[in-house]
Amino acid sequence: MKKASELFKLLSVDKRIEIIELLKKKEMCVNGIAGALGVTQSAISQHLRILKSAGLVNDRKDGYYVYYSLDKDALEACRQRLNRICACGCLEGGGKTAKSRCG
């Protein structure tokens, strides 16, 4: 996995976050992701290439299609890294009260 700064930089692109949100639900091919997000297949392929190189996405070839899935362990490592640098106290106590401390 990439360094935290590189990882957070690549996650700063909204479409990549949207791709991750889709892949959290199920594996998908480029066409399916492109259709769901209303973006060209080539743009989705570029984003997937970057997410795969960061270790966040896995691919599986099935005939002519390549299916992409989220590497949940890698995403969890990102979450843990973010938790370590969070200094606002939002993780203390949980719930809505804690969430309001982050604003």
N, C-alpha and C positions, 0 to 999 in steps of 0.2 A: 504494500500500500504506500501511496505517496506521503510526503511530509504533510503535516496538518495545514500549513499555509497554502500549499498547492491544492490540497483537497478542498478547502473552503473556497478557494478562488474558483475552481471548476464548478462548485455547487452554487456559485453566485448567479448562475444563468437560470432564469425562470423556466425555460423549456426543459432543462435537465432535471429540475425538481419535479416538473409535471411528468416527465418520463419515469422517474423513480416512483412517483405516486401511482402511476398505472401499473408498473411492474410489481409493486407491493401486493396487488390483487391477483395477478396471474402472469404467466410468461406470454410474450407476444412477439410477433414478427414485425419487421419495419413497416410493412403496409398497414397493419392494424394500429400501430402507434401513430403513424402519420395521419390516418383517417380520424382517430380519436382526438388528436390535437389540432387538426386542420393545418398541417405543415407539410412541406414536400418530403418525399422519401429521402432525397439526398441530404436534406438538413437533419432529419432524424438519424440517418446513418452516421453523419459527422458527430452528432451528440453521443450516440452509442459508442462510437470508436473511442471518444474521450473518456466516457464512463467506464468502458471496458479496460482501457489502459490504466485507469486509476484503481482497478480491482473491485469496482462497485457492481459491475454487471457481468454475467456469464452468458455464453452463447452455446446453442445446441443445434446442430444441423440435422434436418429431417427432410430428406429428398432435396427438392429445390429451395426449400425455405430454411432460414436461420431464425430460431426462436431465442429471444433474450429473456433472462430472468435476473432478478435482483439478488446480489450476494448479501444476504441478510446479516451475516457475521461481520462483513466489512462495514456495512451501514451502522451496525451496532457499535463498532469500534469508533466510528466518527462521532456518534452520539456521546459515547463515554469521553472522548477527547474534548468535546464541547462542554460537557459537564464539569470537567476539571478546570477549564478556564473561566467558567461562569462565576462572576463575583457579585452578582446582584442579590443573591439569597433566594432566588426563585425556586430552588430545589428544596428548601427547608420547609417541612410541614406539608407539602403537597397541596392539592386542591386549589380552589379559586382564589383564596386569600393570598397564597404564595405567588400565584401567577400575577396578581396585581402589582407586586413589588418590582416587576420587570419593566414597567412602563415608564 
